[in-house]
Amino acid sequence: MDYSIIRIPNEDLDTAVLLIRESFSTVAKQFGLTIENCPTNGAFMQNARLESDWRRGDFMFGLYHEATLAGFMQLEVKSPELIILQKLAVHPDYRRLGFGSALLDFAEMTAGDLKAKKIAIAIIEENTVLKKWYLYHGFTHTGTKIFEHLPFTVGFMEKEVGSWE
């Protein structure tokens, strides 16, 4: 399936927020997340939050299929060695087409280009399907943490990346 992955232009941030909301809403429903018990979940993303991340300098990429934004991901440079992958999202209408894997491969390539040694992500630990997906893609589970303000356990995963020169 044809697609392109490019940096999200500023004028597409509103569309990206809608995509993130719709993508994360399926998981929010599955795990009983609401704006009251988990306001920071992507299902409840507000435009101001993504715009703030944009201004902070996070890298944001969109996967476009036939001029439609079908996927999104955000990379935060935590240190010269560590990139945090955030908000990896594929619209429900475009799932099971390999777009998530394409975004993940692109994230790893970008982290390598930035000379990072690791790419890391935090997930809902109880989301065993997502956890298995990241394990399948070479991530290692590195631990969990319970945060009092969240109705789930946070799982941490990471993967070493190489240079893509």
Backbone torsions as a table, in degrees:
resi	resn	phi	psi	omega
1	MET	NA	132.0	-177.8
2	ASP	-74.7	138.3	176.9
3	TYR	-160.5	165.1	171.7
4	SER	-136.5	147.7	176.7
5	ILE	-117.4	120.8	-179.3
6	ILE	-136.8	163.7	172.8
7	ARG	-63.8	136.4	-179.5
8	ILE	-67.1	123.4	173.7
9	PRO	-72.7	151.4	-177.2
10	ASN	-52.1	-36.8	-177.5
11	GLU	-70.7	-10.7	177.4
12	ASP	-99.8	4.2	-178.8
13	LEU	-61.1	-40.2	179.1
14	ASP	-62.7	-40.7	177.4
15	THR	-65.7	-38.6	178.4
16	ALA	-63.1	-40.3	178.5
17	VAL	-61.4	-43.5	178.2
18	LEU	-62.6	-42.2	177.9
19	LEU	-61.6	-45.2	179.3
20	ILE	-60.6	-47.0	179.4
21	ARG	-57.3	-50.1	-177.5
22	GLU	-65.5	-37.9	-179.4
23	SER	-68.6	-45.2	-177.8
24	PHE	-76.9	-18.6	-177.1
25	SER	-64.4	-29.5	179.3
26	THR	-66.5	-39.3	178.4
27	VAL	-73.3	-39.2	178.0
28	ALA	-59.1	-42.8	178.6
29	LYS	-64.5	-44.9	-178.7
30	GLN	-60.1	-37.4	-175.2
31	PHE	-105.7	10.8	175.7
32	GLY	67.7	32.0	179.7
33	LEU	-85.1	136.6	178.8
34	THR	-128.9	168.2	177.5
35	ILE	-64.6	-25.1	178.7
36	GLU	-76.9	-41.2	-175.6
37	ASN	-96.1	-8.2	-179.5
38	CYS	-157.2	63.0	-173.6
39	PRO	-64.3	-18.6	-179.0
40	THR	-88.3	-3.2	178.3
41	ASN	-65.1	147.7	-178.8
42	GLY	-57.8	-25.4	179.0
43	ALA	-62.3	-19.7	-176.8
44	PHE	-118.0	20.3	-177.8
45	MET	-55.5	135.9	174.8
46	GLN	-108.1	147.8	-178.6
47	ASN	-54.0	-39.7	-176.5
48	ALA	-60.9	-33.9	-179.1
49	ARG	-67.6	-45.9	179.7
50	LEU	-67.5	-38.7	178.0
51	GLU	-63.3	-38.0	177.2
52	SER	-63.9	-43.7	177.4
53	ASP	-62.6	-38.0	178.3
54	TRP	-61.4	-48.9	-179.9
55	ARG	-63.9	-32.1	179.0
56	ARG	-67.9	-20.3	177.7
57	GLY	105.0	9.2	176.2
58	ASP	-61.6	145.9	176.2
59	PHE	-83.3	128.2	179.3
60	MET	-125.1	129.7	-177.1
61	PHE	-125.7	143.3	175.6
62	GLY	-116.8	142.4	171.6
63	LEU	-100.0	117.9	-177.2
64	TYR	-107.5	129.0	175.1
65	HIS	-120.0	118.0	-178.3
66	GLU	49.8	48.5	177.5
67	ALA	68.3	7.4	177.9
68	THR	-106.1	133.3	175.4
69	LEU	-70.9	110.0	-176.9
70	ALA	-107.5	-18.2	-178.8
71	GLY	-151.3	163.1	-175.6
72	PHE	-151.8	150.5	168.0
73	MET	-156.1	157.5	-178.1
74	GLN	-130.9	138.0	177.9
75	LEU	-120.4	127.2	176.2
76	GLU	-111.0	125.3	176.2
77	VAL	-80.7	104.1	-178.1
78	LYS	-81.1	-37.0	176.0
79	SER	-157.0	171.6	178.3
80	PRO	-58.3	-24.0	-177.8
81	GLU	-96.8	-16.3	-169.5
82	LEU	-128.9	127.2	174.2
83	ILE	-113.0	132.8	176.6
84	ILE	-101.1	123.6	175.7
85	LEU	-88.0	126.9	-178.2
86	GLN	-131.7	153.2	170.4
87	LYS	53.7	35.7	173.3
88	LEU	-65.0	118.4	-172.8
89	ALA	-143.6	136.2	171.5
90	VAL	-124.7	128.8	-179.5
91	HIS	-56.3	139.6	-178.6
92	PRO	-52.1	-31.9	179.6
93	ASP	-70.4	-14.7	-175.9
94	TYR	-117.4	15.7	-180.0
95	ARG	-78.0	158.6	178.1
96	ARG	67.9	25.5	177.2
97	LEU	-115.6	3.7	-179.6
98	GLY	90.0	4.0	-177.3
99	PHE	-69.0	-36.4	177.1
100	GLY	-62.7	-44.6	177.8
101	SER	-63.3	-39.5	178.5
102	ALA	-62.7	-42.9	177.8
103	LEU	-64.5	-40.9	179.8
104	LEU	-65.1	-44.0	176.8
105	ASP	-60.3	-40.8	179.3
106	PHE	-65.8	-38.5	177.4
107	ALA	-62.1	-44.2	179.6
108	GLU	-64.8	-42.4	178.8
109	MET	-62.2	-43.9	179.9
110	THR	-64.4	-42.2	177.5
111	ALA	-60.6	-41.5	177.1
112	GLY	-63.8	-42.7	177.7
113	ASP	-60.6	-31.9	179.4
114	LEU	-84.5	3.7	177.7
115	LYS	69.5	19.0	176.6
116	ALA	-71.9	154.1	178.3
117	LYS	-97.6	-24.9	-177.2
118	LYS	-140.0	151.1	169.9
119	ILE	-122.2	135.0	-175.1
120	ALA	-129.9	156.6	178.9
121	ILE	-147.2	150.5	172.5
122	ALA	-112.6	135.3	-177.8
123	ILE	-132.2	171.1	169.9
124	ILE	-75.2	112.6	-175.6
125	GLU	-55.9	-35.9	-178.1
126	GLU	-73.5	-9.5	177.8
127	ASN	-81.9	80.3	-173.5
128	THR	-65.2	-31.4	178.5
129	VAL	-63.8	-46.9	179.8
130	LEU	-66.5	-41.3	178.9
131	LYS	-59.3	-45.3	178.7
132	LYS	-63.2	-36.3	179.4
133	TRP	-62.3	-46.7	178.5
134	TYR	-66.6	-38.7	176.1
135	LEU	-60.8	-42.9	177.8
136	TYR	-58.2	-34.7	-179.2
137	HIS	-88.9	15.2	171.7
138	GLY	92.3	6.5	177.2
139	PHE	-78.7	153.2	176.1
140	THR	-113.3	138.0	176.0
141	HIS	-77.8	125.0	-175.0
142	THR	-111.5	-5.2	178.0
143	GLY	151.3	178.6	179.2
144	THR	-136.5	162.9	175.3
145	LYS	-152.2	139.5	174.9
146	ILE	-100.0	125.5	175.4
147	PHE	-108.3	130.5	-176.3
148	GLU	-57.5	-31.2	-175.9
149	HIS	-84.9	-2.7	-178.9
150	LEU	-113.9	142.1	-178.1
151	PRO	-88.2	23.5	178.9
152	PHE	-151.9	167.6	175.2
153	THR	-88.6	136.8	177.6
154	VAL	-90.7	127.7	175.4
155	GLY	-103.8	141.3	-179.2
156	PHE	-113.4	135.5	179.9
157	MET	-136.8	152.0	178.4
158	GLU	-150.5	164.1	178.8
159	LYS	-145.9	136.5	174.2
160	GLU	-75.6	141.0	178.5
161	VAL	-122.9	152.7	178.6
162	GLY	-109.0	174.7	176.3
163	SER	-75.5	140.3	-178.8
164	TRP	-105.2	24.5	-178.2
165	GLU	-68.8	NA	NA
